[in-house]
Amino acid sequence: MTSQRVSWKKAGIMGLGLSGVAAAGFLARRGVQVVAADSKPKELLGDEALGLERLGVALRPGAVATSVFEGCEAVIASPGVPAGAGPLAGARAAGIPVLAEVELAARFVRGMIIGITGTNGKSTVTSLIGDILKASGLATRVCGNIGTPMTTVAEADLALPDEEALKVHYVVELSSFQLEGIRLLRPHIALLLNLSPDHQDRYTGTDEYYAAKARIFMNQRGDDVAIVNWDDPGCRQIVERLASRLFPFSLTQDLDDGAVLQGGHLVLRRGGRDEMVIEVSKVPIPGRHNLENVLASVSAAAHCGVASAQIGRAVSAFRGLPHRLELVTEVAGVSYYNDSKATNVGASARALEAFTSPIVLLLGGYDKGGDFESLRGALGTSSARAGRVRAVVTFGKAGDDIARRLEGSGPQIVRSGSLADAVKAASGVAHPGDVVLLAPACASFDAYTGYDKRGEDYRATVRTLVSQTGGPG
């Protein structure tokens, strides 16, 4: 659909975060009667949400009745709202479709959608693909779960003539929560980066979570492309039923076609021909998992027609994202790294693999049902990395439980209270040459509004430590 009109006369919005506000405004500006609900009281809604009233949106803050969306033809649910929330259950019971904000946006875009999902690395890959396409001169919009609602960019592009609009590339980060609410969204290029247990506080098990991720492929056709991590057994199993063309990537396998690691280079292999994209030594973001992220990004850019040499130059200029394996500073010979975006156990395990120095690991926050016992192998004597993790410092709401689950795994276990307490404790056990790594394996909502605020607090705490010790080591 590319019409600027919406067929619905009345629609609901559940959740007034970034995507909910964007969707409500989009619909209201197109003459739709909008009812927007949020569990927060009105005084805690942001200015942008309150400003929707000027567009005629009916705000329903606070305790929301199950029947709040009565008479609506569709409800747009924000990703953070549990699927079983009363008003959404009420809508479904009434036969009203519950959709994601990205589904609304996708019905209005005329260009190519490149969708990225997976448990870890989504934001890095989304940003890197965006950088590569922009550097090659392609019209590019980076949006979705990475921060800018897809509806915001879709609405801006409605003013473009068809000739220009058809050339726009929408690089969209898609969470499992967003994918639950798609019906027609169809990425021409869909990427599945990896799968490991996450959000087990929302899903009944890993099968349900993985099935949500697999929805990224459900509307693809034979002329679309699926870019898939061939080193991940869960990803391979999901794509057995693909309708689109498979283009795998691997760090360990010699694929006939795909993106591979070969002789210290990242290589695109297509139709029996190898194209060297970049030397591994020139990839600027650390960690083996980031080589996977680069292979995925390279594959997507190549299918957008970008030449290998252009891709390589853009990759070499990429400096990563804030709060993702970000070096804060060095204090008394100890390097402090901020990976606050590592909000699940799999991400923390990957972060550990990025370093060869001994590590003091900071774990804690709000537990989403993570399998912390699975970290024991990476921490303990059964691992080839035995002794590499000198200590684990736990903090936050989940700290004591994590400490209990990791006792006896090998490293020293230190319990602390707040994140600031954890930094202080880590500085006490770290030796010169060590890495203190915040890779918390938990959400931040016990103490912060998001992983970014937690990362900013970590930076500030470390810099306070610098001032107390008289400067960097």
C-alpha positions in Angstrom: 0.0 0.0 0.0 1.4 3.4 -0.9 -1.7 5.6 -0.7 -1.5 8.5 1.7 -4.9 7.6 3.1 -5.7 5.0 5.8 -8.8 2.9 5.4 -9.5 2.7 9.1 -11.9 5.2 10.6 -10.9 4.5 14.2 -7.7 2.9 15.6 -6.1 2.2 18.9 -2.6 2.7 20.2 -1.3 0.7 23.2 1.8 2.2 24.7 3.1 5.8 24.3 6.8 5.3 23.9 8.6 6.4 20.7 6.8 4.1 18.3 3.4 4.5 19.9 3.6 8.3 19.7 4.8 8.1 16.1 2.0 5.8 15.0 -0.7 7.9 16.8 0.5 11.1 15.1 0.7 9.4 11.7 -2.8 8.1 11.9 -4.3 11.2 13.4 -2.8 13.4 10.6 -4.6 11.1 8.1 -8.0 11.7 9.6 -8.2 8.5 11.7 -9.9 8.8 15.1 -7.3 7.6 17.5 -7.6 6.2 21.1 -4.1 6.0 22.7 -3.7 4.2 26.0 -0.7 3.8 28.4 -0.5 2.3 31.8 1.5 5.3 33.1 -0.5 8.1 34.7 -0.9 11.3 32.7 1.7 13.2 34.7 4.4 10.7 33.7 3.7 10.8 30.0 6.2 12.7 27.9 5.6 16.0 26.2 5.3 14.4 22.8 2.6 12.0 24.0 0.7 14.9 25.7 1.0 16.9 22.5 -1.1 14.3 20.6 -4.2 15.8 22.2 -3.7 18.8 19.9 -4.2 16.4 16.9 -7.5 15.1 18.4 -6.0 11.9 19.9 -8.0 10.7 22.9 -5.5 9.8 25.6 -6.4 7.0 28.1 -3.6 7.0 30.7 -3.3 5.0 33.9 -5.4 2.0 34.7 -6.8 1.0 31.3 -10.1 -0.9 30.8 -10.0 -4.1 28.8 -12.7 -2.6 26.5 -10.7 0.7 25.8 -10.4 -0.2 22.1 -14.0 -1.0 21.5 -15.1 0.1 18.0 -11.5 0.3 16.7 -10.6 -1.4 13.4 -7.0 -2.1 14.4 -4.7 -1.6 17.4 -1.0 -0.7 17.2 0.9 -2.2 20.1 4.2 -0.8 21.2 7.0 -3.5 21.5 7.4 -3.1 25.3 3.7 -3.9 26.0 3.2 -7.6 27.0 1.3 -9.4 24.3 -1.2 -10.6 27.0 -1.9 -7.1 28.4 -5.6 -6.7 29.2 -6.5 -4.1 26.5 -4.7 -6.2 23.8 -6.5 -9.4 25.0 -9.8 -7.5 24.9 -9.1 -6.3 21.3 -8.2 -9.8 20.1 -11.3 -11.2 21.8 -13.4 -8.6 19.9 -11.7 -9.7 16.6 -9.7 -6.5 16.3 -6.2 -7.1 14.8 -3.2 -6.2 17.0 -0.4 -4.9 14.8 3.2 -3.6 15.3 4.1 0.0 14.4 6.5 -1.4 11.8 3.6 -3.2 10.1 1.7 0.1 9.8 4.8 1.8 8.3 5.5 -1.0 5.9 2.1 -0.5 4.3 3.2 3.0 3.2 6.8 2.6 2.0 7.6 2.2 -1.7 11.3 1.4 -1.5 13.3 -1.7 -0.4 13.0 -3.0 3.1 16.1 -4.7 4.6 15.1 -6.3 7.9 17.5 -7.4 10.6 16.8 -9.7 13.5 18.5 -12.1 15.8 19.2 -12.3 19.5 22.5 -10.3 19.5 24.2 -7.9 17.1 21.0 -6.4 15.5 21.9 -2.7 16.2 25.5 -3.1 15.1 24.5 -4.8 11.8 21.7 -2.3 11.2 24.0 0.6 11.7 26.8 -0.9 9.6 24.5 -1.7 6.7 23.2 1.9 6.9 26.7 3.3 6.9 27.7 1.2 3.9 24.7 2.1 1.8 25.0 5.8 2.6 28.7 5.8 1.8 27.9 4.3 -1.6 25.4 7.1 -2.3 22.2 5.1 -1.9 19.1 6.8 -0.3 19.0 5.1 3.1 16.8 5.3 6.2 18.0 3.5 9.4 15.0 2.8 11.6 13.0 0.4 13.7 14.1 -1.0 17.0 17.4 0.9 16.8 15.6 4.1 17.9 13.9 6.0 15.0 10.3 4.6 14.5 9.8 3.3 11.0 6.6 5.3 10.8 8.5 8.6 11.2 10.7 8.0 8.1 7.8 6.5 6.1 5.7 9.5 6.8 8.4 11.9 5.7 8.9 9.9 2.5 5.3 10.1 1.5 6.2 13.5 0.0 8.6 11.9 -2.5 7.7 11.3 -6.1 7.5 7.6 -7.0 10.8 7.7 -8.9 12.7 8.8 -5.8 10.6 6.8 -3.3 11.2 3.5 -5.1 15.0 4.0 -4.6 14.9 4.4 -0.9 16.5 1.6 1.3 14.8 1.1 4.7 17.3 -0.6 7.0 15.0 -1.8 9.8 16.1 -3.4 13.1 13.3 -5.8 14.1 12.9 -7.3 17.6 10.9 -10.4 18.3 8.2 -8.2 19.9 7.8 -6.2 16.7 7.8 -9.4 14.6 4.9 -10.7 16.6 2.7 -7.9 15.2 3.5 -8.1 11.4 1.1 -9.4 8.8 2.2 -8.0 5.4 5.7 -6.6 6.1 8.0 -8.2 3.6 11.7 -7.5 3.7 13.3 -7.9 0.3 16.4 -8.8 2.2 16.0 -10.4 5.6 18.8 -11.2 8.0 18.8 -13.7 10.8 22.0 -13.2 12.8 21.9 -15.7 15.6 19.6 -17.3 18.1 20.0 -17.9 21.8 17.5 -17.9 24.8 16.3 -14.4 25.6 13.1 -12.7 26.9 12.1 -15.8 28.8 10.1 -13.6 31.1 7.8 -13.0 28.1 7.8 -16.3 26.2 6.8 -19.8 27.4 10.1 -21.1 26.1 12.8 -20.8 23.4 10.7 -22.4 20.7 8.1 -19.6 21.0 10.8 -17.0 21.0 12.6 -18.5 18.0 9.2 -18.8 16.1 8.7 -15.0 16.6 12.1 -14.4 15.1 11.3 -16.7 12.1 8.4 -14.4 11.2 10.9 -12.1 9.4 10.8 -14.6 6.5 7.1 -15.4 6.4 6.1 -13.0 3.6 9.3 -13.4 1.5 9.0 -14.7 -2.1 11.3 -16.4 -4.5 12.9 -13.1 -5.6 13.7 -12.1 -2.0 16.9 -12.9 -0.1 17.4 -14.6 3.3 20.9 -13.9 4.8 21.4 -16.5 7.6 24.2 -17.4 10.1 25.2 -20.9 8.9 27.3 -21.5 12.0 24.1 -21.3 14.2 22.1 -24.6 14.4 18.9 -22.8 15.4 19.2 -20.5 12.4 19.8 -23.4 10.0 16.7 -25.2 11.3 14.5 -22.2 10.9 15.4 -21.7 7.2 14.5 -25.2 6.1 11.2 -23.9 5.0 12.3 -20.7 3.2 10.5 -19.5 0.1 13.3 -16.9 -0.7 16.8 -17.4 -1.9 19.3 -18.4 0.8 22.6 -16.6 1.1 24.4 -17.9 4.2 27.5 -16.6 6.0 30.0 -18.5 8.1 33.3 -18.1 9.9 33.9 -21.9 10.0 32.5 -23.5 6.8 33.6 -23.4 3.2 30.3 -22.5 1.5 29.7 -22.8 -2.2 27.9 -19.5 -2.2 27.8 -17.0 0.7 30.1 -14.8 2.8 33.0 -16.6 4.4 36.3 -16.2 6.3 39.2 -17.3 4.1 42.9 -16.9 4.7 42.6 -13.8 7.0 40.0 -12.1 4.7 36.3 -11.7 4.6 35.2 -12.9 1.2 32.0 -12.8 -0.8 31.5 -16.0 -2.9 28.9 -15.8 -5.7 28.6 -18.0 -8.7 32.0 -19.6 -8.2 33.8 -16.3 -7.9 35.5 -15.0 -4.8 35.6 -11.3 -4.0 37.8 -10.2 -1.1 36.0 -7.5 0.9 38.4 -6.7 3.8 41.3 -8.1 5.7 40.3 -9.3 9.2 43.1 -7.2 10.7 41.4 -4.1 9.3 38.0 -4.7 10.8 37.9 -2.0 13.5 35.3 -3.5 15.9 36.7 -6.2 18.3 35.6 -9.8 18.8 34.9 -12.9 16.7 31.1 -12.2 17.0 31.7 -8.9 15.2 33.3 -10.7 12.3 29.9 -12.5 12.0 28.2 -9.1 12.1 30.4 -7.8 9.4 29.8 -10.9 7.2 26.1 -10.3 7.5 26.3 -6.6 6.7 28.6 -7.3 3.7 26.1 -9.8 2.4 23.2 -7.3 2.6 25.1 -4.5 1.0 26.3 -6.7 -1.9 22.6 -7.7 -2.6 21.9 -3.9 -2.8 24.4 -3.7 -5.6 27.3 -2.1 -3.7 30.7 -3.1 -5.0 33.1 -5.1 -2.7 35.7 -2.4 -2.7 33.2 0.2 -1.5 31.9 -2.1 1.1 35.4 -2.7 2.5 36.1 1.0 2.7 32.9 1.6 4.7 33.6 -1.3 7.1 37.1 0.0 7.8 35.6 3.4 8.8 33.0 1.9 11.1 33.6 2.6 14.8 30.8 0.6 16.4 28.0 1.8 18.7 27.9 3.5 22.1 27.5 1.0 24.9 28.7 -1.9 22.7 32.2 -3.0 23.7 33.1 0.6 24.1 36.5 1.5 25.8 35.8 4.1 28.4 39.3 4.6 29.7 42.3 3.1 31.5 42.8 3.5 35.2 45.9 2.3 37.0 46.7 -0.1 34.1 43.2 -1.5 34.0 41.0 -1.0 30.9 37.3 -0.4 31.5 34.9 -1.5 28.8 31.2 -0.6 28.5 29.0 -3.3 26.9 25.7 -2.2 28.6 23.8 -3.3 25.5 24.7 -6.9 26.4 21.3 -7.5 28.0 21.2 -11.3 27.7 23.5 -14.2 28.6 24.5 -14.9 25.0 25.6 -11.3 24.4 27.8 -11.5 27.6 29.4 -14.7 26.5 30.2 -13.2 23.1 31.7 -10.1 24.8 34.1 -12.4 26.8 35.4 -13.8 23.6 36.5 -10.4 22.4 39.4 -10.1 24.9 42.7 -12.0 25.5 43.5 -10.2 28.7 42.2 -11.4 32.1 38.7 -10.1 32.8 36.7 -8.8 35.8 33.1 -9.3 34.6 30.2 -7.2 35.9 26.8 -9.0 35.8 23.4 -7.8 37.0 20.3 -5.8 36.6 16.8 -7.0 35.8 16.8 -10.7 35.0 14.7 -11.6 31.9 14.9 -15.3 32.7 18.5 -15.8 31.6 20.3 -19.2 31.7 23.2 -18.0 33.8 24.3 -21.6 34.4 25.3 -21.7 30.7 28.1 -19.2 31.6 29.7 -21.6 33.9 31.6 -23.3 31.1 33.1 -20.0 29.9 34.1 -19.1 33.4 35.3 -22.4 34.9 38.1 -25.0 34.6 36.3 -26.9 31.9 36.9 -24.1 29.5 39.9 -23.5 27.3 39.6 -20.0 28.7 40.1 -21.2 32.2 41.5 -18.5 34.5 40.8 -15.7 32.0 37.9 -14.4 34.0 39.5 -13.4 37.3 36.3 -12.4 39.1 32.6 -11.9 38.6 31.1 -8.9 40.4 27.3 -9.0 40.6 25.0 -6.0 41.2 21.4 -4.9 41.0 18.1 -6.7 41.5 19.4 -10.0 40.0 22.8 -9.8 41.6 22.4 -12.1 44.5 20.7 -14.8 42.4 23.4 -14.6 39.7 26.1 -14.9 42.4 24.3 -18.0 43.8 24.0 -19.6 40.3 27.7 -19.1 39.5 29.2 -20.1 42.8 31.9 -22.7 42.3 32.3 -21.9 38.6 36.0 -20.9 39.0 36.4 -17.2 39.3 36.0 -15.2 42.5 32.4 -14.2 43.0 31.9 -10.7 44.6 28.4 -9.5 45.5 27.7 -5.7 45.4 24.7 -3.4 45.5 24.5 -0.7 42.9 26.4 -0.4 39.6 28.7 2.2 41.3 29.4 -0.3 44.1 30.2 -2.9 41.5 32.7 -0.6 39.7 34.4 0.1 43.1 34.6 -3.6 43.9 35.9 -4.5 40.4 38.7 -1.9 40.8 39.7 -3.6 44.0 40.2 -7.0 42.5 41.5 -6.1 39.1 45.3 -6.2 38.4 47.2 -4.0 35.9 46.7 -5.4 32.4 43.2 -6.6 33.2 39.9 -5.6 31.6 36.9 -4.6 33.7 33.9 -5.5 31.5 30.3 -4.3 32.0 28.4 -7.0 30.1 25.5 -7.4 32.5 23.4 -10.1 30.8 20.3 -8.4 32.2 17.9 -5.6 31.3 18.4 -2.3 33.1 14.9 -1.6 34.3 15.6 -2.3 38.0 17.5 1.0 38.2 17.5 2.7 34.8 15.1 3.6 31.9 17.3 1.8 29.4 20.6 0.1 28.7 21.9 3.5 27.4 21.3 5.2 30.8 23.0 2.4 32.6 26.0 2.7 30.2 26.2 6.4 30.8 26.2 5.9 34.5 29.0 3.3 34.1 31.1 5.8 32.1 30.5 8.5 34.7 31.4 6.2 37.6 34.6 5.1 35.9 35.6 8.7 35.2 35.0 9.5 38.9 37.4 6.7 39.6 39.9 8.4 37.3 39.6 11.6 39.2 40.0 9.9 42.6 43.2 8.1 41.5 44.8 11.1 39.9 44.2 10.3 36.2 44.4 7.5 33.7 47.0 4.8 34.2 
